[in-house]
Amino acid sequence: MSEKIKLLVVAWTLGLWGGLVFCLLRLAGVIRILGYQKRKPIPPEAGLIVIYRHPSLREPAFLPFLFFPWFLFDSRLIPFSTPGKIDYYSKWWFWAFRPVCIPVDGENYKGVRQTLEQIKAKLDKGGILVLAPGGGREFKGKTFKRLSAGKIETVRTTSGVNYSDLGKEAGGKIIRGFQSGIGWILDNTQAVVLPVWVETDGIRTKITIGKPTRPPNGLFRKEIVEFLENSLLSLKA
């Protein structure tokens, strides 16, 4: 079976039912989306990366359905997710989702390199990638970026200081610092980035979609990472 057929099978089974549930959750007010019109149904030829704030386990499941129902009719519009290889992708119960996933292996340099190369290959074909560039849920980070008094600053957790305290001081305008791999991806592709801010409140999830963007030419990879961090934080502001 060809890759295209496999993708369409997943789209018309898991994708269809998941998309219908997603629509029902929106109608019920469990999911609220702002800026929905900024989500382009047709990705650019160079590929599209959806970067998002990752406060819970819900948004990795929700965000691919921003492209529903268009992915039912065009396999290029089927977004790929990036789950952890050990915690999710390699588990037996994850088998049905594997065709639309690129596993993230952060255990060694070779694994990271292979993941980045797979992501690049997908984007070079004009694919869509849903990626949490912080590498995991927000509160598990050690280094954060936050918007405080109109300025973006870097803060690190220390003894007696945790993510919750830092977030309260910034009024919730805080994200986990991005990993360097996102800089490599943008430096080696022409992909466009769609920043998405996610907030959770009990069972409710609020999704704010920003404008598609791309770092200016000539930036070093560290500067690309900072540009993307600032883009996501500024979206919240």
HUQUISUL-V725678 format. One record per backbone hydrogen bond with DSSP energy under -0.5 kcal/mol. NH is the residue of the N-H (numbers start at 1). CO is the residue of the C=O. E is the energy in kcal/mol with one decimal. If there is no record, write none. Layout:
# HUQUISUL-V725678
nh,co,e
NH,CO,E
NH,CO,E
This chain:
# HUQUISUL-V725678
nh,co,e
6,2,-2.2
7,3,-2.4
8,4,-2.1
9,5,-2.3
10,6,-2.2
11,7,-2.5
12,8,-2.4
13,9,-0.6
13,10,-0.8
15,10,-2.8
16,11,-0.9
17,13,-2.1
18,14,-2.6
19,15,-2.3
20,16,-2.1
21,17,-2.1
22,18,-2.4
23,19,-2.2
24,20,-2.1
25,21,-2.4
26,22,-1.7
27,23,-2.2
28,24,-2.0
29,26,-1.0
30,25,-1.8
31,25,-1.6
32,205,-2.6
34,207,-3.0
38,35,-2.0
39,36,-1.5
40,38,-0.8
43,41,-0.5
47,44,-2.0
48,127,-2.4
49,192,-2.9
50,48,-0.5
50,129,-3.6
51,49,-0.8
51,194,-1.3
52,131,-1.2
53,196,-1.6
55,53,-0.5
61,58,-1.5
62,58,-1.7
63,59,-2.6
65,62,-1.9
66,63,-2.1
67,64,-1.3
68,65,-1.2
71,67,-1.7
72,69,-2.1
73,70,-1.5
74,70,-0.8
77,74,-1.9
78,75,-1.4
79,77,-0.8
80,128,-2.9
81,100,-2.2
82,130,-0.6
85,104,-2.5
88,84,-1.6
89,84,-2.2
90,85,-2.6
91,88,-1.9
94,91,-1.6
95,92,-1.3
97,94,-1.5
98,94,-0.9
98,95,-0.6
100,97,-1.7
101,98,-1.8
102,81,-2.6
103,101,-0.5
104,83,-2.8
105,103,-0.7
106,104,-0.7
112,108,-2.2
113,109,-2.6
114,110,-2.3
115,111,-2.1
116,112,-2.4
117,113,-2.3
118,114,-2.1
119,115,-2.3
120,116,-2.5
121,117,-2.3
122,118,-2.0
123,119,-2.5
124,120,-2.7
125,121,-0.8
125,122,-0.7
126,123,-2.3
127,122,-1.9
129,48,-2.7
130,80,-3.1
131,50,-3.0
131,129,-0.6
133,131,-0.9
135,132,-2.1
138,54,-2.3
140,137,-1.6
141,138,-1.9
144,155,-3.4
145,175,-2.5
146,153,-2.3
147,173,-2.6
148,146,-0.7
148,151,-3.2
151,148,-1.9
153,146,-2.5
153,151,-0.5
155,144,-2.7
157,142,-2.3
161,158,-2.5
166,162,-2.2
167,163,-2.7
168,164,-2.1
169,165,-2.0
170,166,-1.3
171,168,-1.2
172,167,-3.4
173,170,-1.5
174,172,-2.0
175,145,-2.9
177,143,-3.1
179,133,-3.2
182,179,-1.1
183,180,-1.0
184,180,-1.4
185,181,-2.3
186,182,-2.1
187,183,-1.8
188,184,-1.3
188,185,-0.5
189,185,-0.6
192,47,-2.3
193,213,-3.3
194,49,-3.1
195,193,-0.6
195,211,-0.5
196,51,-2.3
197,208,-2.7
199,206,-2.4
201,204,-2.7
204,201,-1.9
205,30,-2.8
206,199,-3.0
207,32,-3.3
207,205,-0.5
208,197,-2.9
208,206,-0.5
209,34,-2.9
209,207,-0.5
210,195,-2.9
213,193,-3.0
219,216,-0.9
224,220,-2.1
225,221,-2.2
226,222,-2.1
227,223,-2.3
228,224,-2.2
229,225,-2.4
230,226,-2.6
231,227,-2.1
232,228,-2.1
233,229,-2.3
234,230,-2.7
235,231,-1.2
236,232,-1.2
237,233,-1.5
